[in-house]
Each structure stands twice: as C-alpha cells, then as structure tokens.
Amino acid sequence: RPHLKTLRTLEAADYLLPGKNAPATVSTLAEAEAYANAGYTDLLYAVGIAPAKLARVAQLRQQGISLHILLDTPEQATAVVNFAQLHQQDFSVLIEIDSDDHRGGIKPDASQLVTIAAQLGSHFSGLMTHAGGSYGCSTPAALQTFAQQECDAIRKARQRLAEAGIDCPITSVGSTPTAHFGTDFNDISEVRAGVFTTFDLVMKNIGVCTMDDIAMSVVTTVIGYNKEKHWLLTDSGWMAVSRDRGTANQAVDYNYGQVCRLDGTVINGLTLTGTSQEHGVIELPQDYAVDDFAIGSQLRILPNHACATAAMHPVYHILKSDNSHEQWQRIIGW
Ligand SMILES: Cc1ncc(COP(=O)(O)O)c(C=O)c1O
C-alpha cells in the first residue's frame, strides 16, 4: 500500500500503483478526494481522524471508495460510532499501534486496544503501525531488528484481539527503511512506504539508498557572491528547499542539501550551508574560487527530506528516461 504523500500527484500514483483498485495510502483528505475523483478506490487515510472530518470520509465512502481511517483513542471511536449511528454510515477503521515509542498509537499490550476494537464493532478493520523511529538507525542489522519489532508489535496486538474473539483482516506496517530491510512480512497484509518514491539524503545516510538513487533535485541559479566570506548566493532559500534539517544529527550533515552540477554530478564538499526565505548560501571550501561558478549558472540541490522539499513546489518538472519533459501538478491542501 504505497504512501502517495511524497509527490502527491496523479501521475506519480499512476507510476507507483499497478491499477486503480490497488491499495494506497494518503496523508490528507484532499489527497483522498483527488485520487478518488481520478478513479482510485482503496485508500488509507493514515493520520488520526478528527470528528469534524467524518462527513468528508462518509461522502467518499458513499461514492464507493474503500476509504480506511485511523484512530487510537476511545474519544475518536465514540465519534465514529455516533456518526455511523446517526447517519447510517459504515466506516472501516484501523487502530494505530505504537511499535517504537516514536509518535502516536496504543501499545500492543495496552488494555484500551481490546476496548476500542470492541467499541468499534463492525467498523473495526484492523491494525496499523509506522516505525518512524527507524530513521534513527544506520546499520542493516539495526534496520532489520526495527522492521522485526514493527511487525511483532502488530502480531502481538492481533493475538490479543484474537483472544478476545475479534477478527483483524488488515495488518498494515511500514516506513521506507523497514520496508526495505524487513525480511518476514508473510503474515502481514500490507506494507507502506512513501519516500522511496524519490529517496533523499536522509535515506542515503540511513543506508536505504545511494546518492545516485535520489531522483529529486531543486535547480538553482547563482545570483551573487559574498567574496570576503567566500560564499555563493543562490535563489534557493528555504522557500525552495524547505527548512528541513533531517541530516543534522546523522553521520553526514548535508546542511540544507547536497550541491550538484546541473547534469547531476555531485560536487564533493559543497552543500547549501545556509538559507533565508529566498536566498541560499553555499560556503565554498578553500579549493574552490567564487568565480568557478558564474553568475547565472545553474546547479542542482539534492534534498534532505524529499517530502518537505516537494511540498514547497506546486509543479514538478519531470525528466523522463527518453529525455522528454512533463510537468506534474501537486495536490495541495488538507
Ligand atoms: C503512517 C505512515 N505510513 C507510512 C509512511 C511512509 O514512511 P516513509 O516516509 O519512511 O516512506 C509514513 C511517513 O510519514 C507514515 O506517516
């Protein structure tokens, strides 16, 4: 069930999914609505549901979309059950399991798990977890252990539900690192990954991809120099690359991104060292002169976090393997 949130375009969904009925994950209802209107029928909205959004969920389900929602509190379950009764609406709800103490979810051994599933009754469809903590790993062994831990949390929760007589048709796990390093998904019904769509420097540092695998870059132009400081100034401030500093605590810190030549060749030692809203700063190492980079010349910046960088751009320029170009429009909003 690929996560479509990195590029959020209809064209990317077309690349990632084998067909319109293939399962996919989204992070906003705006995406769910756009993909549903384009004919996609099986979508997981993988962010905790707010009661005020149930009417939009119901609308999509009435259109025949198998839209699954997520929750991890009795309050949310009550809102779902009340809405369902009031409007004679069926829902498909996954309970979020916390497999790594990273963000939301219920611990697999928490008593609330069985209570919430029972409360949901026929609206309950299964369990979901996201091992976002796997981003802290940097060795294959640690990633494999993390992937195992992610699946084991779901297995444990499923076992507890089974003991309470509750069936669990959907078991959903995944992040890009655990999807790549997991070795046993046999009894898990679906795996989600998103940033693998283009990869990025964070994934390169974790060891999920190589620099060559990164398929997203921001083209930037040299717009000036600060010669005393030995700086290039570019038109790629954080409005172009985002403020994401995901590599700050990793083995290699790429600051605001790795600088490449326009043809994509990595320029070793050159990163986008600083950003203000519209300006980027490339602090040059001593072996480069500012005049090596002519005013008006173009460079490419590889992103720390592809999802954050993509979100700064309403349109992407797609360079295809036959050298033709396309423009893809991003689905925006919530
Ligand atoms: C619920 C959920 N599933 C899957 C993913 C995909 O993980 P990744 O971005 O590592 O591909 C995310 C990412 O944030 C997520 O929040």
The ligand as an ORCA input file, in Angstrom:
! r2SCAN-3c Opt
* xyz 0 1
  C       1.527      6.378      8.650
  C       2.680      6.387      7.714
  N       2.892      5.315      6.939
  C       3.917      5.259      6.084
  C       4.799      6.317      5.956
  C       5.895      6.208      4.936
  O       7.139      6.237      5.518
  P       8.400      6.793      4.703
  O       8.223      8.265      4.632
  O       9.559      6.367      5.545
  O       8.366      6.165      3.372
  C       4.610      7.454      6.751
  C       5.527      8.587      6.668
  O       5.474      9.549      7.371
  C       3.518      7.496      7.652
  O       3.281      8.562      8.425
*
